[in-house]
Amino acid sequence: MFSITVRDHIMIAHSFHGEVFGPAQRLHGATFLVDATFRRAELDDDNIVVDIGLATQELGAVVSELNYRNLDNEPDFAGVNTSTEFLAKVIADRLAERIEKGALGEGARGLSGLQVTLHESHVAWASYERAL
C-alpha cells in the first residue's frame, strides 16, 4: 500500500457536555496539527498516490471552514461533543466529498483510503480512517 500525508493546523474553541470531560466542560481552546494520509494499492499513471499540491490545498480548504471558530456556535455541531475523534471524522468525510467531486484530480479516483489524524499535543492524538 502506498501513501502520502499532508499537514495543516486548526485553532478552535469548544466545550463538552458530560462529567467524563471534567474541566473541559467549560469553554476552552484547542490547537490541532491535522494530518491527512491518502492511500492506494498501486501508483497512478504518473507514479504518484495523489497530487501533493492539490491534497495540501484541499486539506487547507476543509480546515479553513473550522479554523478560528467556536464550534459551540456552529449549526453543524449544535448539541454535539466535538471531540478530537469526532473532528477527525468530520475532516475525513469532508475531504472524501471533495475527492468524489474531482477536486484532487482524476487520478485521485483511484485512492482506496483516507486517514485523518488530529494531534492534540506531542503525546496525544486521535485518528479516523475510512475507505474511498
C-alpha positions as CSV (number, residue, x, y, z in Angstrom):
1,M,0.0,0.0,0.0
2,F,1.3,3.4,-1.0
3,S,0.5,6.6,1.0
4,I,1.3,10.3,1.2
5,T,0.5,12.6,4.1
6,V,-0.1,16.4,4.1
7,R,-0.4,18.6,7.1
8,D,-2.2,21.7,8.2
9,H,-3.5,23.0,11.6
10,I,-6.6,24.5,13.1
11,M,-7.4,26.6,16.2
12,I,-10.8,26.2,17.6
13,A,-12.8,26.8,20.8
14,H,-15.5,24.5,22.1
15,S,-16.9,22.9,25.3
16,F,-18.1,19.5,26.2
17,H,-21.2,18.0,27.9
18,G,-20.8,15.2,30.4
19,E,-18.9,14.5,33.6
20,V,-16.3,12.5,31.8
21,F,-14.9,15.7,30.4
22,G,-14.2,17.3,33.8
23,P,-12.9,20.9,33.4
24,A,-13.2,20.6,29.6
25,Q,-16.9,21.1,30.1
26,R,-16.1,24.8,30.2
27,L,-15.3,26.7,27.0
28,H,-11.7,26.2,26.1
29,G,-9.4,26.5,23.1
30,A,-7.5,23.8,21.2
31,T,-4.9,23.8,18.5
32,F,-4.6,20.7,16.4
33,L,-2.0,19.6,13.9
34,V,-4.0,17.9,11.1
35,D,-2.5,15.1,9.1
36,A,-4.4,13.7,6.1
37,T,-3.0,10.4,4.7
38,F,-4.1,9.2,1.3
39,R,-3.7,5.5,0.3
40,R,-3.8,3.4,-2.8
41,A,-2.6,-0.1,-3.7
42,E,-0.9,1.0,-7.0
43,L,0.5,4.3,-8.1
44,D,-1.3,6.2,-10.8
45,D,-0.1,6.7,-14.4
46,D,2.3,9.4,-13.1
47,N,3.7,7.1,-10.4
48,I,2.1,9.1,-7.6
49,V,-0.5,8.5,-4.9
50,V,-2.2,11.8,-5.5
51,D,-1.0,15.3,-6.4
52,I,0.5,16.6,-3.1
53,G,-0.2,20.2,-4.0
54,L,-3.9,19.5,-4.6
55,A,-4.1,17.4,-1.4
56,T,-2.5,20.2,0.6
57,Q,-4.8,22.8,-1.0
58,E,-8.0,20.8,-0.3
59,L,-7.0,19.9,3.3
60,G,-6.4,23.7,3.8
61,A,-9.9,24.5,2.4
62,V,-11.5,21.9,4.7
63,V,-9.8,23.1,7.8
64,S,-10.4,26.8,7.0
65,E,-14.1,26.1,7.5
66,L,-13.3,25.2,11.1
67,N,-10.3,27.5,11.9
68,Y,-10.8,30.3,14.4
69,R,-14.3,29.2,15.2
70,N,-16.2,28.5,18.4
71,L,-17.6,25.1,17.4
72,D,-20.4,25.5,20.1
73,N,-21.8,28.3,17.8
74,E,-21.7,26.3,14.6
75,P,-25.1,25.0,13.4
76,D,-23.5,21.7,12.1
77,F,-22.3,20.9,15.6
78,A,-25.3,22.0,17.7
79,G,-25.5,19.8,20.8
80,V,-22.5,17.6,19.7
81,N,-19.4,16.9,21.7
82,T,-16.8,17.9,19.1
83,S,-14.1,15.6,20.5
84,T,-10.8,15.1,18.7
85,E,-12.1,11.8,17.3
86,F,-15.3,13.3,16.1
87,L,-13.4,16.2,14.4
88,A,-11.1,13.7,12.6
89,K,-14.1,12.1,11.1
90,V,-15.7,15.4,10.1
91,I,-12.5,16.4,8.3
92,A,-12.1,13.0,6.6
93,D,-15.7,13.0,5.4
94,R,-15.4,16.5,4.0
95,L,-12.1,15.6,2.2
96,A,-13.8,12.4,0.8
97,E,-16.6,14.6,-0.6
98,R,-14.0,16.8,-2.4
99,I,-12.3,13.7,-3.8
100,E,-15.6,12.4,-5.1
101,K,-16.3,15.8,-6.8
102,G,-12.9,15.6,-8.5
103,A,-11.1,18.4,-6.6
104,L,-8.0,16.3,-6.3
105,G,-7.9,15.4,-10.0
106,E,-9.0,12.4,-11.9
107,G,-6.0,10.3,-10.6
108,A,-7.5,10.6,-7.1
109,R,-10.4,8.5,-8.1
110,G,-8.0,5.5,-7.7
111,L,-7.5,6.2,-4.0
112,S,-8.6,3.4,-1.7
113,G,-8.5,5.0,1.7
114,L,-8.0,8.2,3.7
115,Q,-6.9,8.7,7.3
116,V,-7.1,11.9,9.2
117,T,-5.1,12.4,12.4
118,L,-5.6,15.3,14.8
119,H,-2.6,15.8,17.1
120,E,-3.7,17.5,20.4
121,S,-0.1,17.6,21.6
122,H,3.1,15.8,21.3
123,V,1.8,13.0,23.5
124,A,-1.9,12.6,22.4
125,W,-3.7,12.3,19.1
126,A,-6.7,10.7,17.5
127,S,-7.4,9.3,14.0
128,Y,-10.3,8.3,11.8
129,E,-9.8,6.1,8.8
130,R,-12.2,5.4,6.0
131,A,-12.4,3.7,2.7
132,L,-12.9,5.7,-0.5
